[in-house]
């Protein structure tokens, strides 16, 4: 007769793999959503920087546009607002975990704490530095603005 083998060992490893894949799929959406405005702003800034007058340089013409001021404001919001909101969410969830009795709520609070730390403390400042590097080194005239 044929011996049947148990597939319990493979289900554990695929369960861990499936949860990792689900976590990656959940994080792809917010990443693309946060990069969409970047693509729109950089394209607009590149188009406006070519419209410089004969007497001024490309960099100073770009720094005087509204899009340059908008990008600087977005940087300020990301640099200061991201860690502030992420830190408040993480701290609030950390304080609320011991007072929560239901295990599903505790799991949600731990998820909020981890996401607050991840997005607020790690991704927002790192993303700001990456966008700043791109604007200073790739966008025409970005260096003279000092993003």
C-alpha beads as a LAMMPS data file, in Angstrom:
LAMMPS data file: protein, C-alpha beads

147 atoms
146 bonds

1 atom types
1 bond types

-500.0 500.0 xlo xhi
-500.0 500.0 ylo yhi
-500.0 500.0 zlo zhi

Masses

1 110.0

Atoms # bond

1 1 1 0.000 0.000 0.000
2 1 1 1.042 3.585 -0.496
3 1 1 2.145 5.541 2.525
4 1 1 0.622 8.964 2.893
5 1 1 2.846 11.721 4.128
6 1 1 1.688 14.677 6.117
7 1 1 1.980 18.115 4.558
8 1 1 1.931 19.925 7.894
9 1 1 5.594 20.921 7.623
10 1 1 5.105 22.513 4.222
11 1 1 1.975 24.347 5.326
12 1 1 3.916 26.030 8.141
13 1 1 6.627 27.267 5.819
14 1 1 4.164 28.357 3.151
15 1 1 2.036 30.028 5.828
16 1 1 5.014 32.099 6.900
17 1 1 5.832 32.821 3.266
18 1 1 2.235 33.736 2.528
19 1 1 2.105 36.142 5.456
20 1 1 5.358 37.769 4.298
21 1 1 3.950 38.115 0.787
22 1 1 0.750 39.627 2.193
23 1 1 2.774 42.123 4.217
24 1 1 4.717 43.125 1.117
25 1 1 1.520 43.476 -0.903
26 1 1 -0.007 45.677 1.821
27 1 1 3.003 47.995 1.806
28 1 1 3.242 48.371 -1.990
29 1 1 0.067 50.463 -2.230
30 1 1 1.129 53.193 0.222
31 1 1 4.569 53.353 -1.370
32 1 1 3.151 53.951 -4.831
33 1 1 0.597 56.366 -3.415
34 1 1 3.356 58.401 -1.785
35 1 1 5.504 58.396 -4.935
36 1 1 2.696 59.536 -7.252
37 1 1 2.773 63.206 -6.125
38 1 1 6.554 63.130 -6.387
39 1 1 6.327 62.132 -10.026
40 1 1 3.745 64.809 -10.716
41 1 1 5.715 67.576 -8.956
42 1 1 9.062 66.664 -10.502
43 1 1 7.581 66.570 -14.002
44 1 1 5.966 69.958 -13.494
45 1 1 9.128 71.437 -12.018
46 1 1 11.231 70.165 -14.907
47 1 1 8.802 71.694 -17.403
48 1 1 8.777 75.061 -15.610
49 1 1 12.546 75.265 -15.248
50 1 1 12.992 75.375 -19.046
51 1 1 11.000 78.618 -19.287
52 1 1 13.786 80.843 -17.998
53 1 1 14.341 84.278 -19.424
54 1 1 17.544 85.223 -21.232
55 1 1 18.886 87.352 -18.369
56 1 1 18.498 84.837 -15.536
57 1 1 19.964 81.401 -15.039
58 1 1 17.975 78.219 -15.003
59 1 1 18.453 77.655 -11.276
60 1 1 17.279 81.058 -10.138
61 1 1 14.307 80.912 -12.505
62 1 1 13.278 77.579 -11.033
63 1 1 13.670 78.780 -7.444
64 1 1 11.277 81.642 -8.104
65 1 1 8.435 79.401 -9.286
66 1 1 5.456 78.374 -7.223
67 1 1 6.297 74.710 -7.646
68 1 1 9.632 75.214 -5.842
69 1 1 7.828 76.800 -2.896
70 1 1 5.295 73.969 -2.942
71 1 1 8.046 71.345 -2.852
72 1 1 9.720 73.081 0.082
73 1 1 6.396 73.114 1.942
74 1 1 5.862 69.419 1.220
75 1 1 9.332 68.707 2.594
76 1 1 8.473 70.539 5.795
77 1 1 5.240 68.581 6.201
78 1 1 6.951 65.236 5.606
79 1 1 9.987 66.020 7.769
80 1 1 8.089 67.286 10.795
81 1 1 4.569 65.917 10.390
82 1 1 5.506 62.324 9.562
83 1 1 7.529 61.615 12.691
84 1 1 5.071 63.600 14.819
85 1 1 2.024 61.641 13.680
86 1 1 3.905 58.315 13.650
87 1 1 5.330 58.926 17.110
88 1 1 1.961 59.904 18.570
89 1 1 0.295 56.804 17.092
90 1 1 3.096 54.517 18.301
91 1 1 3.111 56.036 21.783
92 1 1 -0.678 55.943 22.067
93 1 1 -0.811 52.316 20.967
94 1 1 1.992 51.377 23.354
95 1 1 0.170 52.981 26.270
96 1 1 -3.166 51.390 25.296
97 1 1 -1.867 47.815 24.948
98 1 1 -1.761 46.986 28.703
99 1 1 -5.281 48.329 29.236
100 1 1 -6.812 46.279 26.432
101 1 1 -8.248 42.910 27.392
102 1 1 -9.217 41.418 24.045
103 1 1 -6.400 39.725 22.173
104 1 1 -7.583 40.893 18.754
105 1 1 -7.485 44.530 19.924
106 1 1 -4.008 43.973 21.360
107 1 1 -2.891 42.612 18.014
108 1 1 -4.332 45.680 16.271
109 1 1 -2.605 47.995 18.747
110 1 1 0.713 46.249 18.143
111 1 1 0.191 46.650 14.404
112 1 1 -0.553 50.365 14.843
113 1 1 2.540 50.747 17.027
114 1 1 4.776 48.993 14.495
115 1 1 3.351 50.897 11.514
116 1 1 3.643 54.212 13.362
117 1 1 7.294 53.564 14.065
118 1 1 7.989 52.248 10.582
119 1 1 6.298 55.003 8.577
120 1 1 6.743 57.906 10.971
121 1 1 10.230 57.388 12.273
122 1 1 11.961 55.488 9.456
123 1 1 10.214 55.981 6.105
124 1 1 9.278 59.680 6.338
125 1 1 12.773 61.017 7.110
126 1 1 14.446 58.551 4.763
127 1 1 11.972 59.355 1.986
128 1 1 12.588 63.064 2.466
129 1 1 16.326 62.553 2.080
130 1 1 15.849 60.464 -1.062
131 1 1 13.539 63.039 -2.661
132 1 1 15.925 65.810 -1.638
133 1 1 18.801 63.973 -3.297
134 1 1 16.774 63.477 -6.473
135 1 1 15.736 67.125 -6.661
136 1 1 19.218 68.460 -5.931
137 1 1 21.021 66.183 -8.381
138 1 1 18.555 65.353 -11.156
139 1 1 16.121 68.265 -11.533
140 1 1 17.539 71.148 -13.531
141 1 1 18.132 74.106 -11.225
142 1 1 17.357 72.199 -8.049
143 1 1 20.814 72.705 -6.563
144 1 1 20.544 76.488 -6.441
145 1 1 17.294 76.259 -4.454
146 1 1 18.873 74.193 -1.690
147 1 1 16.076 71.751 -1.135

Bonds

1 1 1 2
2 1 2 3
3 1 3 4
4 1 4 5
5 1 5 6
6 1 6 7
7 1 7 8
8 1 8 9
9 1 9 10
10 1 10 11
11 1 11 12
12 1 12 13
13 1 13 14
14 1 14 15
15 1 15 16
16 1 16 17
17 1 17 18
18 1 18 19
19 1 19 20
20 1 20 21
21 1 21 22
22 1 22 23
23 1 23 24
24 1 24 25
25 1 25 26
26 1 26 27
27 1 27 28
28 1 28 29
29 1 29 30
30 1 30 31
31 1 31 32
32 1 32 33
33 1 33 34
34 1 34 35
35 1 35 36
36 1 36 37
37 1 37 38
38 1 38 39
39 1 39 40
40 1 40 41
41 1 41 42
42 1 42 43
43 1 43 44
44 1 44 45
45 1 45 46
46 1 46 47
47 1 47 48
48 1 48 49
49 1 49 50
50 1 50 51
51 1 51 52
52 1 52 53
53 1 53 54
54 1 54 55
55 1 55 56
56 1 56 57
57 1 57 58
58 1 58 59
59 1 59 60
60 1 60 61
61 1 61 62
62 1 62 63
63 1 63 64
64 1 64 65
65 1 65 66
66 1 66 67
67 1 67 68
68 1 68 69
69 1 69 70
70 1 70 71
71 1 71 72
72 1 72 73
73 1 73 74
74 1 74 75
75 1 75 76
76 1 76 77
77 1 77 78
78 1 78 79
79 1 79 80
80 1 80 81
81 1 81 82
82 1 82 83
83 1 83 84
84 1 84 85
85 1 85 86
86 1 86 87
87 1 87 88
88 1 88 89
89 1 89 90
90 1 90 91
91 1 91 92
92 1 92 93
93 1 93 94
94 1 94 95
95 1 95 96
96 1 96 97
97 1 97 98
98 1 98 99
99 1 99 100
100 1 100 101
101 1 101 102
102 1 102 103
103 1 103 104
104 1 104 105
105 1 105 106
106 1 106 107
107 1 107 108
108 1 108 109
109 1 109 110
110 1 110 111
111 1 111 112
112 1 112 113
113 1 113 114
114 1 114 115
115 1 115 116
116 1 116 117
117 1 117 118
118 1 118 119
119 1 119 120
120 1 120 121
121 1 121 122
122 1 122 123
123 1 123 124
124 1 124 125
125 1 125 126
126 1 126 127
127 1 127 128
128 1 128 129
129 1 129 130
130 1 130 131
131 1 131 132
132 1 132 133
133 1 133 134
134 1 134 135
135 1 135 136
136 1 136 137
137 1 137 138
138 1 138 139
139 1 139 140
140 1 140 141
141 1 141 142
142 1 142 143
143 1 143 144
144 1 144 145
145 1 145 146
146 1 146 147
